[in-house]
C-alpha cells in the first residue's frame, strides 16, 4: 500500500502472522473481506491525522509489486526516484 505522507510517497508492506487462524488463509489483500481493507486503510489515515499530518492512502497493490520494490531497496538496485519515493 502506498500512502502520500506530507507530500512524499510512503510504502507500507502488509504482513500477517502465519499462525493466526483468522488471517493465515489469505495470500493477497484482495482476498480479504472488503470491510477489513477499509479498516486497514482507515487506520493509516487516522494515525497520521492524529500526528497532524496530511495523508492520502492509495489502494492496496498486489503482492508481486511490493516484493519487487522490497528486493530493489534491500539490494540497492532501486533508481534514485524509487528510493526518494520511499521516504
ZITA-V215060 format. One record per pair of residues at least 6 apart in sequence whose ideal C-beta (glycine too) atoms are under 8 Angstrom apart, sorted by sequence separation. I is the first residue (numbers start at 1). GAP is how many residues later the second one is. D is the distance in whole Angstrom. If there is no record, write none. Layout:
<<I,GAP,D> <I,GAP,D>>
This chain:
<<3,6,7> <4,6,7> <17,6,7> <18,6,5> <25,6,8> <26,6,5> <48,6,8> <49,6,7> <71,6,8> <72,6,4> <2,7,6> <3,7,4> <16,7,4> <17,7,7> <48,7,4> <2,8,7> <3,8,8> <16,8,7> <29,8,6> <78,8,8> <2,9,5> <3,9,6> <23,9,8> <69,9,7> <73,9,8> <1,10,7> <2,10,7> <16,10,6> <45,10,6> <72,10,7> <73,10,7> <1,11,5> <44,11,7> <45,12,5> <1,13,6> <44,13,5> <69,13,7> <73,13,6> <14,15,6> <41,16,5> <69,17,8> <41,19,8> <40,20,8> <37,23,6> <14,26,7> <1,28,8> <30,30,8> <29,31,4> <12,32,7> <30,32,7> <29,33,8> <28,34,6> <29,34,8> <28,35,6> <27,36,7> <1,39,8> <1,40,7> <3,41,6> <1,43,7> <5,43,6> <3,45,7> <14,46,7> <6,47,5> <5,48,6> <6,48,6> <6,49,8> <5,50,5> <4,51,7> <3,52,6> <4,52,4> <3,53,7> <13,53,5> <3,54,5> <4,54,8> <3,55,7> <11,55,7> <1,56,7> <2,56,5> <1,57,6> <13,57,7> <1,58,8> <11,58,6> <1,59,5> <2,59,7> <1,60,7> <11,74,8> <11,75,6> <8,76,8> <9,76,4> <10,76,7> <11,76,8> <8,77,7> <9,77,7> <10,77,5> <9,78,7> <8,79,5> <5,82,7>>
